[in-house]
């Protein structure tokens, strides 16, 4: 009996030790020490994986902002962010009421939202009209995860936001403020896909300003990054990855002359940085095109430091402040050690124009403008910090901002693993790109995918319906919709010259003239009689753009611990494009005798970007 008990205990101990060894043998490398990479590393380590995090720079946190006390959303607006703040016991402070609405700095005068309504009613009314039409456009998207669900929505991806704004015919000041708002959050309106703008507006449609600015995070997002860092066991900074080799046994990552081996890899770097890493086997054509062609918003972020808030003498500047004089979006916040800071986001073409300036010159240009509004600014100025995301070789921009035609080509492309590599980063999150929430969500998803790969799950390749075929279907749907009138005749302010096959009763036609259609009101049209629109048939709808994925992965044997140098091959030619082309990926098929009134809006006579400064 005693012998049997000893054997049983031995078997139990063997089983426990084998399970521990199995958990210990699961290895992963995470490339990129931003919040997405930190999240992926933390989640994998918490599941028993051995994780090595490689970061090219000397510090962690990636594109964490300069703000010393960022305003963050509540659990409704940013649930994952709040989950980690609570988990790591990172303290926040409730947001005061006065920061929850935007303000405006117009021609040297500060206006709250209430002031604008009473002192500049035409501008306030135009901003409300813009918000209403944008809300209507967002409401036309049923599923923000599938924005190009049919040919009509697909066509929005071929338009720029600037073209749509031209149709609204906003007064000059309102247009400048709207341009500033859009370029701050995304990129220049002339470089931004209208479908992407509408999709993002749909995501936040039921989220109020109160939800988005519910609390203050003292120290900003770097505080959260450091909370992750404290949890991780193996981090190697100043370790730029130059090459990655995948084979049936695992992944080898090369940093200079050192090779790191693991079973799986999470790639959590911006697309421009990924383009500089040699991969064997190489990425397919669609992924390579996305590396070069995906638009990133441009942003230079400055923090001007003052010993006292000089602006309080004239008006209590607070919250997001949009200027019509080239100052970008300003954010006023208390400094951690007394005084006050002004964080300024110079975005879009404003940031591009200032690339020729040195840091000190750029700060002087901004300070000159601020001093014109607040003459005590120079006397109270104590210093500055600056970050140039757009010219940083490892970033190539501030955040994802799909240009015209790019959703049609690259939508959710990076959500699928490629063999043993899962991708993370704000650019891989379809709902919250460009945000802390999106970065954290993507890290969680990538960690889950690595575990699925290790468990033998395959991410099957998408079927062979090409993007070009989808674009052709979309173009055919656009042409058909133009012929039939309705959505696209209203969308572009025109109608078909062709006579309808069957004449509509006069009473119906008159009723339609009296009551403009949805997109007629949306795009400022509706002056011309409309032809009754036939419903779009299922044949005209465009299926979601397929995303290729790797073949099933065969579980690999345990990787060796010794560093291994990967095979050296020539670097892939995947340099990021300096400027994003504005041409759509697929133009609507021409329709004879109907194009004169069915084309997209003409280019503005006056350059609105120059007005916005």
Phi, psi and omega in degrees: 000317180296320180296319179297320179296320178297316180297320180297316179297321180297316179298318179299315180296321178297318180296317179297313182294324178294319179296319179296319179296321180297316179295320182293330185281349178283117185238146178215148173246135175246124179258116180116121184256026170283185184294331177293312179295320178298320179295315180299316180297317181296316182293320179292316179299322180292342176265010176096007180279150167273117187239134171243123180257127180249124180236130184291325184272173182283338181239169181256164176116345175060236184268029175303139187285174179278345186304132180272353178205070185298144171273134183233164180275169177275187185293340175286320182276323184222072185296319183291318177302313180293329177299314181288323178300319178290318182297319181268004179056044175272121186281147175231166177238141179300143179280132175293157186298327188288351178265000190271357176233147181288158173238174185221137176246102189241116175050042175091003181233137179269135179233130166282173178300322179292318178300319183298321180296321183274326187262332178227068186300326181294318178293316179299318180294321179295321178295322177294322179295319176300312181297323180292315181292325176295319178297320177297319179295317179297323182294340179286348178263111181289316185235109181295344175279347178223067187293328180267054188288337179214177187295328180293313178291324177305321183293334178296334179287344179270356181254155172265158176296326180299319178299317179295318180296325177302322180294330181286338178052055178286149173301158189305311183295317179297319180296319179298317180293320178295315176304317181295320179296316183290315182293331178293319184270338183226272177194185179304134181306329180286350181249004190248135176292132178295325179294320179295317179299317179293320181297316179294323176295326177294320180300318185262014189299321182257019179251122184274165175301327179297322179289323184285333178234072185262336184208165177248136179254096180302129182092345177073189184298335174303333177296318178293320178301317180293330176296322175293315183304320181298336182273341189269144185272319187234107178232132177237109178271172183051043183232073180290128180281132180251336183205151178224131178237126175252141170212187185292342183264345181155204183232136175244128182245127183256128174237103186061235179265007183253138177246136176246136180245145176203171178285320184218167185223139169250121180261109186236056178234157176300160185298323181295324177288321178298326181296340183267359181262127178285127182240134178229120354293157184288163176290158179284176186299322181293318178294319179296320178296322179294324178300319182277322196261345184287129183282139172244141175292143179266136178206134165245131183246126179242144171237112177267132185253135181231146180284342173205153183284088186297337183287343182293342181290336182249320180197152181274089179290135182199166178064202176283131180235121181256130184250151176257015184235033173084007179274358181069212177258128180257150176223121182264134181209151175289144176280154183291330183245039180092164182080204182205153181239150170241114176267127184238126176259107173269116192231168175061220182291335174302316179290321180298320181293333184268006181294335181284345182276146169285171183301313182295320178297319180296315179298319179299318180298318179290319181295324177301315180293318180292323180295328178297327179277322186230093188301344179272001187298313183297321180293330181267352184289131182240345181163184183205162167229154183214145173225130179249091182293323190288332180258001176289122184300333181273355183240309179070016181154175182269320187191164180298138176208087186306130174272178181303133177082355187275332173296319179301331183264319196238009186302123177059024182298322187270007177280344180261138175295155172246102184058255183257010183248126171254147186249139177226171182127154183305330182288349180261001180259123186285334185265321187232050178296152176076014184227163173302318181300315180296319179297314181296316179300318182294324177295320177296316181297314182297320178297318178297322179292322177298319177295322177296319178298318180295331179277000177095005178289138178255142174258094190297144176298147175291153181290165197283018175289117189277162176297323180299321179294320178297319179296320179296319177297318178298318180296319178297320178295323178297313181298317179296319180295323178295318179298323185275349183080204178074236190307306187281332175294325176285321184302316183256008174077014181233186175207166183285141175282343183288141177288143178294153182300321179233131181292136178276151177302145184300320183298321179294317180297318180294322179296322180292326177293324181289334183235095182300151182284174184303306183280344171296314178292324185297320185252016173078013180268212176096005178281337182259149175299145180256148170272136182302128185277129170283144180298147178288125182280166180298330181294337181274347183286151180254128177290156177305143181298124182291147179241120181293149178223163183287165175290163179307144182264133177271129180307133186261154174292168183297133180285152178285156181276335185288143175300138181232131178280129179285160177296139183263126174229172181292142180299144177291141178279091183217051179288141180292145178288140181289323179228145180275126176297146184263353183286139177292156182291326182217119181274149175301142178297136182296145178241118184299140176063012181228351187290334185300325182254356185253359183286160174299164184303147179290160177296145180296144180292322180253140180288105183292333179294322179295323178297320184293338176066000000 
